[in-house]
Amino acid sequence: MSGTGISVAIVGGGISGLVCAARLAQLGITNSVVFDTGKHGPGGRCRSRYISINGKLHIFDHAVQFFTVSDQRFAKIASFLHNKKTVKLWHGKIVRLKMGKQPEEIKNMQMFIGTRGMQAIPECLSSLVHVEGHKWVSSVHWDPLNKKWQVDDNWFDYLVVAHNGKCASRLMEHSGAPLIHNLLKVKFGPVLSPQTQVMQLCSLWVLLFALQQKVALSYDGAFVEHPDVSWIGNNTSKYCENQLECWTVISTKAFAAKHKVPQEFIPPSKEKEVTNLLLNGFSEVTGIDRKTLTPCFTKVQLWGAANPLNVLQGEGCVFQASHQVGICGDWLVSPCIEGAAVSGLSLAEVICRHVQGERRDVGLKNHLQPLETEAIGAFPTSKKLFFNPNK
């Protein structure tokens, strides 16, 4: 098809927004702009930190830890990223840990990570599209007479909301698209209320720390059963570094709710308290003497709008034909990289069909459904491995 002259504004530079823009271009709509607020580049929750310690850079994955492949459409994206040397198979040993119990290995799960940290994935995808980085969109408004979207001072034919949380809800509140705004309303909490009719997001604390000495553990990552800790991951073994041992510790949803503060400003006293408690939790679940855990580097952050506790399952995206506006994101499929990518693909294809003359709403009448996943997200797998990186 030809998309000449059709313009699309995509607010949000996470995986869903980047994939949506790339798929639009593939289908002939090349005039799209991804607006992303990230200070360190696009990616949303698919991010890494490159931290200099003793003059050398070290990789810490501080949100998404790895991804899996179960959907044939996403398998094509994973294959593309693998061919670009952006992702690789992670052969690490992943276990379930419970205090006082032997580690239970999780088998038959094909795991992928970025070749230079998870950040490598959005960096590759953003090279395919036009991204305006570190850009805060302050207002959007639908002009029903001209059938255009005003995005700050610019005009577009279509609007894509590719993020969620309070910012997305506030952005759409006075946009002239109340049905879309209703779906983006959000509340926060560690446990989903049965009466909740809006999206609910949890929060998570993340601790990054580095040790001069190696710790004697038989695994590389672990889903943890502990009041404070839900995940621990060894970044050094993931990326075959032979220097410091760099760990990521992610809290439970309940811990984050108990210790929540404004994420824009974490008081030093809270930073110290959370660091100590998560190091204690790491010690308790691994059996490593806390006195020997003397990090040469620590950093904590609060992931305020982390993973959804409910999802709007259905067509994988939302689209209001009369207003030429859509929503994509992992909360419309499954809270993971695959879910985000599939949602972005779905919305791009819906927009293209609308350009061709199809006038059909998508997902506006779907209802949010509770979803049980790991605190750090979902990892869908298939008995049939759709993606064979050795082919």
Steps between C-alpha positions, in 0.01 A plus 500: 500500500604860472501715811625812328400808698361307799663612825499320835608631840607224740529613861729257679829348389475162668496175307134531396544853360821417316357181348181684401704764315721240331199295385326814368809578293509142374139540386570827321419762763843651549401838644480406867677658797568325830509743792699359791572657840798278588813688602724209404323393181177319409397162633259554785547208739741327259802689626850450636738717694864523396678599819865591536659338804874539555532643149327209321144476366273230638158393371200482733157399369277693738148421377433227239739212574444277194227406256347189351331425167164328458321700227584443133475873422744587775730217389562692177605806698724290725657342191563845351662619824712185515618548142597858591705358792277694737375203704646165595391186678565506873610158618499603865361277770174640641353363821225553752629587845330461832672551834616173647435307179728375224486705176251356251623538142258629236554294185387514138472878489672665202628836624634798305690808611655796324858460387603822677232498765126517440551859381637358173146402394339848495820644358470268200127562454540878529748495212208398275272792590497872576534557875491836671679419823479665839179661377206560733164530321298742710165499317304321229164604358265353240364745240175336378451754220833436329536144637851570623689466826685797642804374689645805671557730201496232229215333309461129423236279338523230766598482865644194675527490878779251567540544873290479815486627855405840637674691221301325227175550689568871555607548138173360365266647763410811297599368157147469361513118505325402827465132411876471460559696820270267695714201404818680608378583850728335752543412864798358687533222754663162567176300500223523243163593647214280371292814443767675295368615163818688398856406420704427812878521511736381770825666605838331553828601659818406313843467660816485290817400682852387414741281693876475473485130582303226323213338688483122491154442353403223259248712305488824302152625582219411735132561556485541875238421764579757768304785662732763352671349192340360183802468266880493508713498185873481434577750223866399491421141401242621246751714316813288557685773685800399707529801724266593784196288573195715426158406635144623454255447785131576441259534790157353548191707427412509870847629595477778244158606623623507859803713413354716223621859473492749211727331245624836371663566837602210722604626846855386587370334816251290297770414245723371779216309666384330179858412400561334836170310502545365146859396576366322809244325282768400248704354786207309647389331178850418372647395834794738459616649830378860510828609660689394187270701271699823480411660163741742336200655322127525570212685338128475569211628295125485535323365195177685576284383209623144464290211376121479455293272720220485243491500122252600231524173311343484157633628170834610646436872461232769522384722214221756473430539129301823527786678677795330324662416833634177642675349800771235502700351785580177680192543725287425193660157450738390775751695716819414316705596193304256284170647618614854426627409154187307401285794612705744292473276195125464545434873524716582196299253293168641629609854404599383152161336451334824611704694241371255241140570598413261782301686767497263792566559869732254672509411868288790628246265659746249641524458877807484720578152626718404801835350407735302723866533398841528660559838665748590224263404218381208292715249312272319253645184354393248241568129473595577145791744487394742227844651476803284429805730508716228350312503166 
